Structure formats: structure tokens, C-alpha cells
Amino acid sequence: MFKRVFWLSTGVAVGASGAFWAKRKVEETVEQYLPEQVAVRAAATAKGLGTTVRQAAAEGRDAMRATEAELRARVEARTFVGDGPEPPAPARETKPSGTRRAGRVATHAGTGPVGRRRSRR
């Protein structure tokens, strides 16, 4: 008999405390969604949103400028356009003196002999 009384009182205590906890949570949730609280949260979010958008726009402009500078540098390096230094002048070929092969000019395949003697006819 004593066991039944113990478990009955334990169940009543757990049930009462659970109901009290649930009631408190429901009241807190209802309080959060009252029109005044919603208006306060919306105003705070709008203020933060404006700052966030301005920061994101500034960061985007900085990234755009950096990328544009990098691309312009690539184009200038490839095309020798812009305020950069003058490209180096092409080197002149000098003929070594005293050799028989000094007069030969290397050509691409199919356009003439390279390193072979021409037959004389």
C-alpha cells in the first residue's frame, strides 16, 4: 500500500511541475509575438539590415576594384598597352665571322633546308 501512495505522489509532483513549466513557456512565446514586441524586433532588424547592406556594398566595390586592377595588369602585360615600361627591342642576330655556315638561316619545317646541304644541279 505504501508503494502506491509513493508513486501517486511522485506522479502528481511531476505532472504539476511539468504543467507549470509548459504554462510558463507558452506565456513567454505569446509575449514574444505581441504586436509591440514584433514592432520592436522589426525596427532593430531594419537598422541592422541597413548597416549590413552598406558594408556588403562597400566590400563588393573593393573586390570589384581589385579584380579590375588585376585584369588590367594582365591585359597590359600581354598587349604592351598602357603606362607601363616600353617593351624591350628585339635582339639583332649577329653572324659569327670565319665559319662557312654563318650565312645559313634556320627556317621552319617545309620552307627550306635546315642543317642539310642543297643538291647542286
Rosetta blueprint (number, residue, H / E / L):
1 M L
2 F H
3 K H
4 R H
5 V H
6 F H
7 W H
8 L H
9 S H
10 T H
11 G H
12 V H
13 A H
14 V H
15 G H
16 A H
17 S H
18 G H
19 A H
20 F H
21 W H
22 A H
23 K H
24 R H
25 K H
26 V H
27 E H
28 E H
29 T H
30 V H
31 E H
32 Q H
33 Y L
34 L L
35 P H
36 E H
37 Q H
38 V H
39 A H
40 V H
41 R H
42 A H
43 A H
44 A H
45 T H
46 A H
47 K H
48 G H
49 L H
50 G H
51 T H
52 T H
53 V H
54 R H
55 Q H
56 A H
57 A H
58 A H
59 E H
60 G H
61 R H
62 D H
63 A H
64 M H
65 R H
66 A H
67 T H
68 E H
69 A H
70 E H
71 L H
72 R H
73 A H
74 R H
75 V H
76 E H
77 A H
78 R H
79 T H
80 F L
81 V L
82 G L
83 D L
84 G L
85 P L
86 E L
87 P L
88 P L
89 A L
90 P L
91 A L
92 R L
93 E L
94 T L
95 K L
96 P L
97 S L
98 G L
99 T L
100 R H
101 R H
102 A H
103 G H
104 R L
105 V L
106 A L
107 T L
108 H L
109 A L
110 G L
111 T L
112 G L
113 P L
114 V L
115 G L
116 R L
117 R L
118 R L
119 S L
120 R L
121 R L
